[in-house]
Amino acid sequence: MLGLVPPTVSLKYAMRELRANTIAHEQLGCNVEVLEDYFTNFYNVNSNTKKNLGMGYVNGVTNIKLIKDNPIWNKQAIEDAIIFFTSEFPSLRKISRQKIEQIKSAFIQQL
């Protein structure tokens, strides 16, 4: 879906998906084994990190990395995820700094 959906919408979808996965991880007691098992064995999104932001889903390897780096959904997790997504996915680099700040601010306000 990347390419068909404006980059700002793709970033919002990816952030929402990561938020849901991080909060689920929190609710399960931040168990790393469960996290890795789920995203390597049950999460049906292939492992190509460069092309896998379609419809807001990022691949399992990326989910594991981002959730391990920030196992609690907080301001730091939001900031780190936005930096990661906008640096790793070329189409998201097109988003203006102002729009990125608006998206970040919206997620932080929801905490």
Order of alpha helices (4+ residues) and beta strands (2+ residues): alpha-alpha-alpha-alpha-alpha
